[in-house]
Amino acid sequence: MRMRMSVCVCSSAVLILLAVAVVPAAAQASRTWVSGVGDDVNPCSRTAPCKTFAGAISKTAAGGEIDALDPAGYGAVTITKAITIDGGGGQVASVLVSGTNGIVVQAGLSDVVTLRNIRFNGIGSGLNGIRFLAGRALIVESCNIFGFTQNGIDVALNQASDGNVLVTDSVITNNSQNGLRATNAAAAFVRVTLTRDVFDLNGYGVTATDNSLVLVTDSHASHSAGNGWFAFPLAGGPAQITLTRCTSSNNGGAGAAAQNPTAIVRFDGSVMDHNTGAGIVSVAGGQLLTFGNNRSIANGGGDGAATGTAVTVF
């Protein structure tokens, strides 16, 4: 009888162990939600939202989406996988940071990250609004980025494959260094496309450095302390900016500048006006190329190319 009881007890123990072994881990959702009145211990569902982007990201599957339910501050976050964060149309989903970066993207080489409808506020002490360190692509749509001590958007790749950045319908203002700076320290390129964007009151509007190809359409750089558009490779890698139907006005430097032999600025249907420096300027062998139908007027340093390569059609 004791032997039968012993076998029975052992069998129960085995059953208990088996039951524990097959309990599934909590699944990540393809869509999660955050709210100003949420809590990060919640599952981040629509009816039980999380409070911060950082709280929601661990509960969101790769390739999924985090949506804001209401206006609130949702905090800084580091993104390491493909994901979309949407602040919601017509409301204010905010990332307000002091002494750090707003959103850092350090994802896999096949990952695409989309940031949409978000206000980034550095309150005069934040570092970079968005910092893109690794990934296939960063997409920024309808965002406001302001008040950072470094860059509104800092694209600082160091990867062997090309990276891509698309910024659309965004306003990037009052950042101490650059509205946007782009570089890839490795041999590959970073390809930046800017469409209908405003860069105002920054140290420089947009600066392309090593291994960066920047295509700008229907955008404006104004009231910079330095140049509005600036191609400036530091380590010899190519830096190119192509401006189509763009303007650059009231900047403390040139409307647009190309510095060093591997720097190129191209113009097509663009206007440089009322800049303290020249309308466009070539420094140390920088190249200035034009497709015509441009205007350079009322610039303090002269209209047209101030030094170096002359623009033959303007």
C-alpha positions, 0 to 999 in steps of 0.5 A: 500500500505504501508503494502504491502511495509513493508511486502516486505521489511521484506521478503527481509531482511529474504532472505538476512539473509538466504543467509548469513546463508548458505554460506559454510566455506572455505574447507580445501584441502587434498593436499597443496603446499608451495614455497619460493616465495609463500604467506601465504594469498594464498589458498596454491594451486599448482598455488598459494602456501603458503610461510611457513609450518605454513601457509599451515597447517591451510588450509590442512585437517587432514590426508592430505599432504603439499608438497614443490615446490622448495628449501627454508626455510619454518619455524617452525611449531606445528602439532596438527593433522595427516598430511604429510609434504614432502620437495620433493626429491632431493631438500632442504626444510629447517626448520632453527630456532634459540632459539626454536624447529623446528617441534613440534608434539602434535597430537591426540592419533590416529594421524600419522605424517610423515616428509619426505625430510626436512633439520632441521638446529638449527644454534647452538641455536635452541632447538630440531630439532623435538619434539614429545609430543603426537600422535600415531606415528611419521615417519621421512624419509630421513631427516638431523637434525643438530646444535641444543642445545638439541636433534636432535629428542626429543621423550618426551611422557606423554600419557597412550597409546603406541607411535611409532617412525620410523626413516629411512635413516636420518642423525642426527649430531652435536646436543649438547645432543642426536641425539635421546632421547626417553621416555614416562613419563606415564606407556605406552611405546614408541617404536622406530625403527631406520633403516639405520640412522647415528648419528654422533658428538652428545653429545650421539648418541641414549639414551633410557630412561624410558618406551622406546623400541628402535630397531636399524638396519643397523645404526651407532653412532660415534664421540659422546662426551659420549656413542654411544648407551645408555640405561639409565632409570631415574625413573625405567621404562624399557629402552631397545636398540636392535642393529642388524648389527650396529656399534659404533666407536670413541665415547668419552664414551663406544660404548654401555652402559646399566645403572640401573637394568631395562636397557638392551642392546642387540647385534646381528652382531654388531661392537664396535671399537675405543671408548675411553671407553669400547666396551660395559659397564654395570653400576649399574646392567644394562644388556648386552645380545648378540646373537653372531657374534659381534666384540669389538676391539681397545677400550680404556676401554677394549673390551667386558663388562667393569663392571657388567654383563658379555657377555657370547657370543661375 
